Amino acid sequence: MPGRYFGSVNGNMIWAGLYLARATGDAAYLGQAVATARAVARHLGDATGVYADLQAENDVTEPLVEAMYDLATAGRQGFARYWLLAAASAAASGMTASGTYGRFFGGPPPRAPVTAWQVNGGLTLALAAAALDPRGRPADPGFWRHAAFVRHDLRLSGRPVQFTFTGRAVAIIGTIGEVCCQPGHAQVFRMHANDGTGLEQLTFDSQVNWFPHLSPDGKQIAFLSFPQGTLGHPADKDVLLRLMNPDGSDQRTIASFFGGQGTINVNSWAPDSQRFAYVAYPKA
């Protein structure tokens, strides 16, 4: 499909071509592997050439990194080595303070919790880069440290989208070619209560997020996260009770239990904003 591709699929094709060539002696397989890898390096990246996984929520990048590594070492392809080192350097520029990599290699660190399979590409890149260039270092580890999130709602409508910014770089966060929001992917938003303007999305992860409740002091939002793909807010699910700041920052899980519908349907904050009541289901 136009604009849709999977790093895992491309990685598997590259790896298969490389090892089929080795097993059969047929150089055509190697040629196909190299052609696929060159297409990835040439077309599936941002303006600086750093790989960008537009399917980051339901794709895993590790197979592509491993395939490029095999191509750089066993296949002796210099462009694959350059691709890996450039992507590893970019990934290191967007790590959180706790060492978590982002879903994208050339952008700010994640503001919301992410799953291990979404971010394993960054760690795999670090291992590959260390093997290829043991003395190497990321070009600018703190590049995105002071990045500010600015809401600017732009939509594709038949003509190119243009915008200007002041700074060293910009990372565009959003969806392209999709209709938001899809069933089984509920997210938390906020807006001005008086007129409904200023709509702003606060959660961006793969969880299905429901029942946001603002604390009486206005400093925290409690909400419930269902597993990815959950339709609606059913009962009898393994769920997460989470907190975040009113602007969506500092998202964290405070409890994990069996629950769902009825767990926090109504605001259950204590008047002093220090406690929160919820319902968990006992498992038989």
N, C-alpha and C positions, 0 to 999 in steps of 0.2 A: 504494500500500500504506500502511496506517496507520503513521504515524511515519517514513515513508521519503519523502524528497524530495531533489531535486538543485538546488543553486543555479544550475548551468549551464542546466538546463531552464527554470527560472523566469526566468532572465535572457534566454534566447532568446525566450520568449513575450512578455516585456515589450518587448524591442527590436523584435520582429516587429510587434506591434500598433502601436507608435509610428510606425514607418516605413511600414507599410501605410496608416495614416491619412493620412500626408503624401502618399503616392503616389496614393491613390485619392480623397482628400477625404471619405472615409466616417468620421465621428466615432465610429462604433461600435467601430472598431478601437482608437482611443485610449481609449475607455471600458474596453475589456477589458484593455488594458495597465495602466491606472491601477488597476483592480480587482485585478489580479494583484499589482501592486507593493504595494498597501495590505494585501493578505492576507499577503505576505511580512513587511512591517513589523509587522503585528499579531500574527501567529501563529508565525512561524519565528524566535524569539529567546528569550533568557533573561529572567529576571525584570526586568532593567533595560531590556529592549527591544533589546539588542544581538544581531545575527544570530548564530545558532549552527548550523553545518553538521554535522548528525549523520552525514553521509556523507563526512566529511572525508578518509577514506583512498582513496576512489575517485571523488571529485568535484573540480571546479575552480570556484572562486568568481568568477574574473575576469569571466565574461560577466554575472553578476548585478550586479557593481559597475559595469561599463560601462553596462548598461541603466539602472540607477538614476541614473547621471550624466547620460545623455541625457534621461531623464525630468525631472531637476531643472533642466536647462539648456534644451534645446529644448522640452520639455513644460511647463516652468515650474511644476513641482509642488514646493511647499515641503516637504512631508513627505519626499520623496525626498532632498532636500538635507540635512534633519535626520538621516535614516537614515545617510547616508554619513558625515557629520561625527562622529556618535556612534560608529559602527563603527570609523572611523579612529582616534579617540582611544583606544578600547578596545584596538585592535590594537597601538598604540604602547606600551601599558602592559605588554605581554607579550613584548617582544623579547629575544633573547639578547644577550650582550655583543658578539658579532660582527655584530649587526644583522639576524639572521635572525628573521623573523616566525613565529608559531605557526600551527597549523592552525585554531585557534579565536580569535576576536577578543577574547573576554572571559575570558582565563585566563592561567595562568603560561606562561613560554616553554618550548619543547620540550626535553625531557631527552634525547631520542634524535635521530639524524639523520633528516631529513625530505626529501622530494623537492620539486623546484621547483614542480611543479604543485599540491602540497598547500598551499603557503604563498604562492602568488602573489597571493592575495586581499589580504593585508596590504600588499604593495607597491603594488598597484593602488589600494587605498584611500588610501594616502599621496599618490599622484599626483592622485587626484580631489579630495581635501581641499585640497591646495595650490592647485588651480585654482579651487575654490569659495571658499576663504577664505585668501588668500595670507599674511595676518598671523596666522592662527590657530595655536594650539599644542595639543598633547595635554594633557588635564586633569591627568594624573598618570603621566608616563612610567615611573616606577619602582615603580608600584603593586604588582606581583607579584614584585619583586626578592627579597624575603626570604620568599617563600612556602615552606612545608615540605610535603613529600609525606607523607601519613598513610594507611596502608593500613587500610581499614575495609570489609570485604566485606559489602555489602548486596545483597539479591536481591528482585526483584519476585515476590510470591506471592499475589496476589489482594487484598491490602490495601495502602494507601499506605505507602511507606517513609519513616520519620522519623528524623532525627538532629539533634544539636546540635553547635555548634562555638563556639570563642572566637576572635574576630578580626574584621577588617573585611569579609572576603568569603570565599567558598569556591567552588572549581571542582571539579565532579564529573567524574572521569575513569573511563570504563568503557564497557561496551556495554549497550544497552537493547533488549530484544526479539530478541536473537540468542543463539545457542548457541556458546559458545567451546569449543574453538577450531576453526575451519573448515579443511578440507583446503586445502593451499596457503597456509597462513598460520601456520607454526610460529613460536613465540616462546620466549625463554629465561626460565626460572623458577629460583627457588631455594627451599629449604626446610630445616628442621632435619634433620640426618642421623640423629639418634637415634630420632625417632618420626614423621617425615614431616609434622609440623605446621609452621605458619608459612609456608605456600606464598605466594610473592610473585613477581609478574611483573616482569621487569627490562627487557624490550624491548617497544616498543609501535609500531614503525614498520611500513611496508608491505612490508619485506623478509621473506624466509623464513629464519629464523635457526636454525642448527644447531650442534652440536658445541662446546658451551662447555667450556673447560678453564681451571681456576683455576691461577694461577702458584704455585710452591712457597712463596713468601713470603706468599701470600694477599692480595696487593695488586691483582692485575689478573686479568681474565677475557679470554681470547682466544676468539673464535667466528667462524663462517663465515656469510656472508649470501648467499643465492641471490636471483635476481630475483623480483619479486612474482608470485604464482600458481604457483610451482614446486611440484610434488607430490613429496614425499619429498626425497631428497638425491642426485640423479642426477649422473652424470659429464658432462663436456663442457658446462659452463656458464660464463658470465662471472660471477665471484663476487668478493666483498669479504672480505678478512681484517680483522677489527676487534678493538678492545680496549675494555674498559670497567672501571670500578671494581666491586668486589663488590656494591655497592648499586644498580648500573645507571647511575650517573652518569658523566659525561665520556666518552661513547661517541664513538669516532673510528675512521676507516678508515686503516689503515697500508699496505695493498697491494690492488691490483686486478689480477686476472689470470684466465686461462682454467683452470678446475679443477672442483672439486666432490667427488664421491665419492672418498675416498682422500686428499684434501688434508690434513685434520687429523682423521682419524677417532679417533686416540688422542692422549693428552696428549703434546705435543712440546716442552714448556718445558725449557730448560737448568736445571740445579740452582740456579744463581745468580739465576734469574728475569730475566736480562738479554737472553736470546735465545730465539727460537722457531723451530722447523723446520716447514716445510710443503712440500707437493708442488704444483707448477704443471704443467699439460699444455702441451707445445709444440703450436702450431697448424701444420697442414700447409701 
